[in-house]
Amino acid sequence: MQATYFRNFIFGVEDSLVSTVGLLSGVAIAVGVTVGSFLG
């Protein structure tokens, strides 16, 4: 039971990390495209 809880916890942490990284990279790309179109 303890191992299952621990594995679910690790999975949740990794999932939130991946979501945060994806969100940040999406924002960074959007900002880069916006700046590029302004300067372009």
N, CA, C and O atoms as CSV, one atom per row, in Angstrom:
chain,resi,resn,atom,element,x,y,z
A,1,MET,N,N,0.843,-1.199,0.000
A,1,MET,CA,C,0.000,0.000,0.000
A,1,MET,C,C,0.880,1.252,0.000
A,1,MET,O,O,0.615,2.208,-0.728
A,2,GLN,N,N,1.926,1.233,0.823
A,2,GLN,CA,C,2.819,2.386,0.922
A,2,GLN,C,C,3.534,2.644,-0.409
A,2,GLN,O,O,3.683,3.792,-0.827
A,3,ALA,N,N,3.972,1.572,-1.065
A,3,ALA,CA,C,4.696,1.716,-2.327
A,3,ALA,C,C,3.798,2.326,-3.393
A,3,ALA,O,O,4.247,3.161,-4.178
A,4,THR,N,N,2.534,1.917,-3.428
A,4,THR,CA,C,1.604,2.449,-4.412
A,4,THR,C,C,1.384,3.940,-4.190
A,4,THR,O,O,1.350,4.718,-5.144
A,5,TYR,N,N,1.236,4.333,-2.939
A,5,TYR,CA,C,1.034,5.748,-2.613
A,5,TYR,C,C,2.260,6.553,-3.035
A,5,TYR,O,O,2.130,7.630,-3.618
A,6,PHE,N,N,3.448,6.030,-2.740
A,6,PHE,CA,C,4.687,6.723,-3.075
A,6,PHE,C,C,4.826,6.880,-4.582
A,6,PHE,O,O,5.212,7.941,-5.073
A,7,ARG,N,N,4.506,5.807,-5.317
A,7,ARG,CA,C,4.612,5.852,-6.783
A,7,ARG,C,C,3.624,6.871,-7.364
A,7,ARG,O,O,3.959,7.613,-8.288
A,8,ASN,N,N,2.411,6.899,-6.817
A,8,ASN,CA,C,1.419,7.874,-7.283
A,8,ASN,C,C,1.885,9.300,-6.994
A,8,ASN,O,O,1.667,10.201,-7.804
A,9,PHE,N,N,2.525,9.506,-5.844
A,9,PHE,CA,C,3.041,10.820,-5.475
A,9,PHE,C,C,4.120,11.268,-6.463
A,9,PHE,O,O,4.104,12.401,-6.944
A,10,ILE,N,N,5.059,10.361,-6.757
A,10,ILE,CA,C,6.133,10.670,-7.709
A,10,ILE,C,C,5.536,10.984,-9.075
A,10,ILE,O,O,5.956,11.933,-9.738
A,11,PHE,N,N,4.560,10.188,-9.494
A,11,PHE,CA,C,3.919,10.396,-10.790
A,11,PHE,C,C,3.242,11.763,-10.841
A,11,PHE,O,O,3.314,12.458,-11.854
A,12,GLY,N,N,2.591,12.144,-9.758
A,12,GLY,CA,C,1.917,13.441,-9.693
A,12,GLY,C,C,2.902,14.590,-9.776
A,12,GLY,O,O,2.650,15.586,-10.453
A,13,VAL,N,N,4.031,14.450,-9.085
A,13,VAL,CA,C,5.056,15.495,-9.111
A,13,VAL,C,C,5.630,15.633,-10.519
A,13,VAL,O,O,5.783,16.744,-11.026
A,14,GLU,N,N,5.948,14.497,-11.148
A,14,GLU,CA,C,6.488,14.530,-12.507
A,14,GLU,C,C,5.474,15.136,-13.469
A,14,GLU,O,O,5.840,15.911,-14.352
A,15,ASP,N,N,4.204,14.787,-13.301
A,15,ASP,CA,C,3.159,15.282,-14.189
A,15,ASP,C,C,3.041,16.798,-14.078
A,15,ASP,O,O,2.934,17.489,-15.091
A,16,SER,N,N,3.062,17.320,-12.850
A,16,SER,CA,C,2.951,18.767,-12.666
A,16,SER,C,C,4.197,19.467,-13.201
A,16,SER,O,O,4.110,20.575,-13.731
A,17,LEU,N,N,5.360,18.821,-13.063
A,17,LEU,CA,C,6.599,19.392,-13.598
A,17,LEU,C,C,6.522,19.499,-15.114
A,17,LEU,O,O,6.855,20.535,-15.689
A,18,VAL,N,N,6.082,18.423,-15.759
A,18,VAL,CA,C,5.964,18.413,-17.215
A,18,VAL,C,C,4.963,19.475,-17.663
A,18,VAL,O,O,5.204,20.180,-18.642
A,19,SER,N,N,3.838,19.593,-16.947
A,19,SER,CA,C,2.831,20.588,-17.296
A,19,SER,C,C,3.396,21.995,-17.171
A,19,SER,O,O,3.158,22.838,-18.036
A,20,THR,N,N,4.143,22.256,-16.100
A,20,THR,CA,C,4.721,23.581,-15.887
A,20,THR,C,C,5.737,23.902,-16.975
A,20,THR,O,O,5.740,25.009,-17.514
A,21,VAL,N,N,6.596,22.946,-17.299
A,21,VAL,CA,C,7.612,23.163,-18.337
A,21,VAL,C,C,6.941,23.406,-19.687
A,21,VAL,O,O,7.359,24.281,-20.445
A,22,GLY,N,N,5.900,22.628,-19.983
A,22,GLY,CA,C,5.179,22.813,-21.238
A,22,GLY,C,C,4.528,24.181,-21.314
A,22,GLY,O,O,4.556,24.835,-22.356
A,23,LEU,N,N,3.939,24.611,-20.202
A,23,LEU,CA,C,3.292,25.923,-20.153
A,23,LEU,C,C,4.324,27.028,-20.348
A,23,LEU,O,O,4.107,27.953,-21.131
A,24,LEU,N,N,5.449,26.932,-19.635
A,24,LEU,CA,C,6.489,27.960,-19.738
A,24,LEU,C,C,7.071,28.022,-21.143
A,24,LEU,O,O,7.281,29.112,-21.675
A,25,SER,N,N,7.333,26.875,-21.750
A,25,SER,CA,C,7.893,26.885,-23.098
A,25,SER,C,C,6.877,27.427,-24.091
A,25,SER,O,O,7.248,28.116,-25.042
A,26,GLY,N,N,5.595,27.124,-23.880
A,26,GLY,CA,C,4.552,27.677,-24.743
A,26,GLY,C,C,4.492,29.186,-24.634
A,26,GLY,O,O,4.364,29.875,-25.646
A,27,VAL,N,N,4.582,29.714,-23.415
A,27,VAL,CA,C,4.577,31.166,-23.214
A,27,VAL,C,C,5.828,31.780,-23.843
A,27,VAL,O,O,5.747,32.826,-24.487
A,28,ALA,N,N,6.977,31.140,-23.662
A,28,ALA,CA,C,8.226,31.655,-24.215
A,28,ALA,C,C,8.156,31.710,-25.736
A,28,ALA,O,O,8.602,32.684,-26.342
A,29,ILE,N,N,7.599,30.668,-26.360
A,29,ILE,CA,C,7.452,30.643,-27.817
A,29,ILE,C,C,6.497,31.747,-28.264
A,29,ILE,O,O,6.768,32.443,-29.243
A,30,ALA,N,N,5.387,31.910,-27.556
A,30,ALA,CA,C,4.409,32.936,-27.912
A,30,ALA,C,C,5.028,34.327,-27.813
A,30,ALA,O,O,4.820,35.167,-28.689
A,31,VAL,N,N,5.788,34.570,-26.746
A,31,VAL,CA,C,6.457,35.871,-26.580
A,31,VAL,C,C,7.489,36.077,-27.684
A,31,VAL,O,O,7.598,37.168,-28.243
A,32,GLY,N,N,8.247,35.026,-27.996
A,32,GLY,CA,C,9.258,35.139,-29.050
A,32,GLY,C,C,8.635,35.448,-30.401
A,32,GLY,O,O,9.155,36.272,-31.153
A,33,VAL,N,N,7.515,34.788,-30.714
A,33,VAL,CA,C,6.830,35.051,-31.977
A,33,VAL,C,C,6.283,36.470,-32.005
A,33,VAL,O,O,6.379,37.156,-33.023
A,34,THR,N,N,5.705,36.916,-30.882
A,34,THR,CA,C,5.147,38.269,-30.818
A,34,THR,C,C,6.237,39.310,-30.989
A,34,THR,O,O,6.078,40.249,-31.769
A,35,VAL,N,N,7.351,39.157,-30.266
A,35,VAL,CA,C,8.474,40.103,-30.374
A,35,VAL,C,C,9.033,40.074,-31.787
A,35,VAL,O,O,9.338,41.117,-32.366
A,36,GLY,N,N,9.166,38.866,-32.341
A,36,GLY,CA,C,9.706,38.739,-33.691
A,36,GLY,C,C,8.821,39.427,-34.728
A,36,GLY,O,O,9.338,40.052,-35.655
A,37,SER,N,N,7.506,39.326,-34.591
A,37,SER,CA,C,6.609,39.957,-35.553
A,37,SER,C,C,6.624,41.484,-35.393
A,37,SER,O,O,6.450,42.213,-36.369
A,38,PHE,N,N,6.829,41.959,-34.174
A,38,PHE,CA,C,6.936,43.407,-33.960
A,38,PHE,C,C,8.221,43.953,-34.577
A,38,PHE,O,O,8.218,44.996,-35.231
A,39,LEU,N,N,9.333,43.219,-34.353
A,39,LEU,CA,C,10.621,43.690,-34.870
A,39,LEU,C,C,10.759,43.425,-36.361
A,39,LEU,O,O,11.453,44.153,-37.070
A,40,GLY,N,N,10.084,42.365,-36.833
A,40,GLY,CA,C,10.224,41.878,-38.187
A,40,GLY,C,C,9.963,42.924,-39.246
A,40,GLY,O,O,10.051,42.631,-40.438
